[in-house]
Amino acid sequence: MARTVIEKNSRESIVVSETEYKGNKYVDVRVFYKDADGSLKPTRKGVSLRPEKVAELRDALSAFVDDSVELVS
């Protein structure tokens, strides 16, 4: 399954991954922390979406980025 890791800070990362629960597929966006060994472990902070909702989330994030760029300009 696909997995993308975005470093948030020295202790945490945002992990985007494909998951399956009770036979249903989801896209999971979750905060992970580094344990004592440096391995990433999931937290409760996050959201799981059905794949058909990912485009809607992408559009919302894109609009936010566009609005932020206008504020800076």
C-alpha positions as CSV (number, residue, x, y, z in Angstrom):
1,M,0.0,0.0,0.0
2,A,1.2,3.5,-0.7
3,R,2.5,5.7,2.1
4,T,3.9,9.2,2.1
5,V,5.6,10.7,5.2
6,I,5.8,14.5,5.7
7,E,8.1,15.6,8.5
8,K,6.1,18.0,10.8
9,N,8.9,18.7,13.3
10,S,11.8,16.7,14.9
11,R,9.4,14.5,16.9
12,E,6.3,14.2,14.6
13,S,5.4,13.4,11.0
14,I,2.2,13.4,9.0
15,V,1.7,10.1,7.3
16,V,-0.7,9.7,4.4
17,S,-1.5,6.0,3.7
18,E,-4.0,3.6,2.2
19,T,-5.7,1.5,4.8
20,E,-8.4,-1.1,4.9
21,Y,-10.9,-1.6,7.7
22,K,-13.7,-4.2,7.8
23,G,-13.2,-4.8,4.0
24,N,-13.5,-1.0,3.2
25,K,-10.6,1.0,1.8
26,Y,-9.7,4.4,3.2
27,V,-7.1,7.1,2.9
28,D,-5.6,7.8,6.3
29,V,-4.0,11.2,7.2
30,R,-2.5,10.8,10.7
31,V,0.1,12.4,13.0
32,F,2.8,9.8,13.9
33,Y,5.5,10.3,16.6
34,K,9.0,8.9,16.9
35,D,9.5,6.4,19.7
36,A,12.8,5.8,21.6
37,D,14.1,3.7,18.7
38,G,13.2,6.3,16.1
39,S,10.3,4.2,14.7
40,L,7.1,6.0,13.7
41,K,4.1,5.2,15.8
42,P,0.5,6.4,15.1
43,T,-1.4,8.8,17.3
44,R,-5.1,9.3,17.6
45,K,-4.8,12.7,15.8
46,G,-5.9,12.2,12.2
47,V,-8.7,11.4,9.8
48,S,-9.7,8.5,7.6
49,L,-11.6,9.2,4.4
50,R,-13.2,7.1,1.8
51,P,-11.2,7.3,-1.5
52,E,-14.0,9.2,-3.3
53,K,-13.7,12.1,-0.7
54,V,-10.0,12.6,-1.3
55,A,-10.6,14.9,-4.3
56,E,-12.9,17.1,-2.2
57,L,-10.2,17.4,0.5
58,R,-7.6,18.2,-2.1
59,D,-9.8,21.0,-3.5
60,A,-10.4,22.4,0.0
61,L,-6.7,22.4,0.8
62,S,-5.9,23.9,-2.6
63,A,-8.4,26.7,-2.0
64,F,-6.8,27.4,1.4
65,V,-3.4,27.6,-0.2
66,D,-4.7,30.0,-2.9
67,D,-6.3,32.2,-0.3
68,S,-3.1,32.2,1.8
69,V,-1.0,33.3,-1.2
70,E,-3.4,36.2,-1.8
71,L,-3.1,37.4,1.8
72,V,0.7,37.4,1.6
73,S,0.8,39.3,-1.8
